[in-house]
Amino acid sequence: MGLPIVSAKLAKFAKKLISDKKYRDSSNMFICESVKVIKNIMSQEYKLVNLLITSDSKYLNDFKSLPNTGLISNQTLKSISLLKNSDGTIAIFEKKTNKIQIKTNGKYLVLNKIQNPGNLGTIIRTACAFDIDGIYITNDSVDLYHPETIRNTMGYIGITPIATYYNYFDVISLLQKNHIKVYATALSQKSTDVNKVKLTKGIAIVFGNEGNGLNHKEIRVCDQSIYINTNPKVESLNVAIAAGIILSKIN
């Protein structure tokens, strides 16, 4: 017996999940593309709601035995997909809640008002690679489940616990009450070169908005501020690159 054809209603639903955060929030679902990302998310015990695949995808045999797999035409897939060169697979998953347990010897990130989904996804993927114990994403940041965020994590969104929609000052206070030393990343005269700081366990690193960084109030509530010493002719680093450099120094 062949696979069922994806209905127009389901295709429309998938398209809304790609384009509309409010729809992702109200349905408690998100969407992703490409077989590697899909398989990574499946391995992290996210519930697969639907798998949409073209009849000519080379990955058809990988998914055709799954109960919620349906065939989608190439034309319909192109109307949904954000990729220039799709491998013919799109998946819909149910979100799951991650709770962060703060440990006195833990390592944490606070991401404040990050606006670029690619940057957010890259930071999350890097945090997973360096065994960070938890990531707090504050209010006014881009959606964790934005398709580009998911794509840039390569599907590694369930390895490190992630808490979203937190008030910045509440997060900092929560960490400090649990004896976590909080470091703000900031280019200021009071900041210390990260190479001169011993970043051990029991710490949190705060990264701010791509364009404006952290403001004075946001820096002031942290325990210390640090910066990456670079060529003075270069004004700043991309926030995802900066996060990778600093995370490597923690380890």
N, C-alpha and C positions, 0 to 999 in steps of 0.2 A: 504493500500500500504506500502510495507516494505521500509527500509532505503536503499539508494544507497550504493554500494560497493566503498570504497576509491580506486581511480585509482593509478596505479604504479607511475605516474607522481607526484601526490600529496604526496604520501609516500616518494618519493625521495626528494621533496621540504622540507618536514618536517624534514627529516634526515639532510639536509644541514643547516636548521635553528638551529638545535641543535649543530652542530659541527663548524660552520663557522661564525665568527663575521662579516666578509665582506658581507656575504650573508644576514645577519640580517640587516646590514646598507643599502645595496642597495635595498632591498625589503621593508624596513621600517616596518618589522614584527618581531615578536618573538614567541617563543614556550614555553609552560609549561605543566607540568604533575600533575596529581592527582586532584580529584574532589574538595577538599577544596580550593586549590590554584586557580583553574579555577573559582570557584564561587566567590571567593574574588575579583579576577581581573574583572570579569563581573560586580560586584556590584559597581566598581569604573569607570564605563562607558567607558571602553576600548572596541573597536569594535572587536567582535568575527568574525574571518574570516572563520575558519573551526573548527569543533569538530570531532575528530576521536575517535571511541569507539568500543570496542569488543562486540560481540553479547552476551557474557556471563558475561559482567560487571553488577554488581548489581545496577549500576547507570544509566542503559540504559533508564529507564523511565524518569529520570530527564532531559534528553537531547534530546530524540527522536523527540520532537515536534519542535526543533529549525531548521530553514531552511537549515543550512549548516552542518548538522550532517551526518556523513557517517560511515559505518561499516568497521572496519579494522581487519584483521586476527590476532590471537595471535602471530603467527610467525613473521608477518611484524611489529607488535608493538614492539616485543622484539628486532628487528633489529634497531629500532629507539630509544627506551627508554633508559634512563640512570639509571633507578630505578631497583633494584633487585626484588622488589615485587610491580609491577604496579597494580593499581586498574582498568586498562583497559581504561583510558581516557587520551587523549592528545589534547591540544587546540592550535590553532594559532591565535594570536591577532595582530592588527595593533598598532604600537607605537603611542604615542601622546606627544605633546610638553608641558612641564610644565615650566611656567615662575615664577621666585621667585620675589615677591614684598618685598623689604627690609623695615621693619618697625623699628622705633627707639627703640621700646620696644620688638623687636623680639628676637628669639633664633635660632641660626644657627650652622650648622656643615660644616667644610671643610675637605674633605677626600683626602689626597694627596698620590698618587702612591700606593693605596691599591691594592695588587696583588691577594689575595685569594678571589674567588667569594663567598665562604661561609661566610667569615668575612664581606664582603661588604653587603651581604643580611641580616645578623644578625644585623649589625649596623643600617641599614635602618628600619628594623622591630622595633628595640628598640627606634629609633628616633620617629617613629610614635606613639609608646606607651607613650612617654613623651612629645608629642605635640610640637615637634620642627617645626619651621616655614619654614625651607628650608635647603636643603643639596646641597652643591657644591662638585662635583667630578672632580678632576683635570685631566689634561692630563697624560697619561701613567698608569692610573688605569685600573683595569679589567673592562670588559664590564658590564654595568648596566643590560643588557638583556641576560647575560650568563644564561643558564638554572639553574645552581646551585645557582646563585645569586637570581633569581626569586623564586626558591624553598625555600631558607632560609629566604626570606621576608615573606613567607607564602601567597604571593600574594598581600601584602600591599605595592604596589609600586605607588599608585595613591593618597594616603592620604596626604603625605608630598610632596610638590613640590621639584623636583630634577633637577638640572642643571648639564649637563655633558660636558666634554672636555674643561674645563676652564684652562687657564694658572694660576698657583698658585699665582704668585705675583699680577696679575690683580684682582683676587678674593679678596685677602687681602686688596688691595687698595680700591676696590669698597665698601667693608664693612666699612672700616675706614672712607671713605668719607661720609658715611651715619650714622656716629656717633655710630658705633658698636665697642665695645671693643673686641679685638681679643686675645684669649688665646692659646698659643701653648702648647701642651703636650710634655714634654721633661724631660729626666733624666739628669739634669745638676746642677752645683753648684748654678746657678742663679735662678733656679726654686723654686717656693713656694709650700709648701704642700697644696693640694687642700682643705684640711679641714680648712685651715687658710684664705681661699679666699671666699668672699661672691659672689657667682655666681647668679646674679639676671638677669633681662631682659636687652635687648640691648647688647647681647654678642654673640660671635662665638667661638666655640672650634675647634681647629685644631688637627687632628690625622694624623700621618705619616705612611710611609711604615712599614710593619710588621718586616722586618729584620733590616732596617737602621734608622727608625724613620724619624725625620726632620733634615736637615743639618743646619749648623750655619747660613747661609744666610736666610733660611726659618724661623728659630726661631727669628732672629734679627728683621725682619720686623713686627713681632707681638708686641702687646702692653705689654704682660706679658707671662711668661711661668709657667706652673704648673706641678706637678707630684703627683702620688698616693703613699703614704708612705706604704711600704710593708716590709716583712722580707728581710733583706739585702742579705740573701743567695739565694733568688730568683731574678734572673737577671731582668726579665721583665714580664709583663702580656700580654696575648693575646690582640690584639688591640680591638676586639669586646667586650671582658670582660671589658677592661679599659673604653671603651665608655659607657657601661652600668652603671658602677660605677659613672662616672662623670655626666652623664645625670641625674641620680637619685639625685645628689646633687644640680643640677640646680632647680629641682622642689621642 
